């Protein structure tokens, strides 16, 4: 089990990014959360297998159809093991 924390900047709010990220994470068996930030970015905490997280990170670099991703700042973290699903945090 691995984990990362990411902040995604660009045109990422109001384009279905959080819901699409949740769908992508759930399809890969990744747990954690996604949320909007006050500075118009999207923040993600993800835990899962190495290959699944790599595929999810690749998806985050593009996002859903109407998103424009300018930057993904990602840090590798220690998994907490406290999540049982991937959800949208508010």
ABEGO torsion letter per residue (X at the ends): XBBBBBBBBEBABGAGAAAAAAAAAAAAGBBEBBBBBAAGBBBBBBBEBAAAAAAAAAAAAAEBAABBBABBBBBBBBBAGABABBBBBX
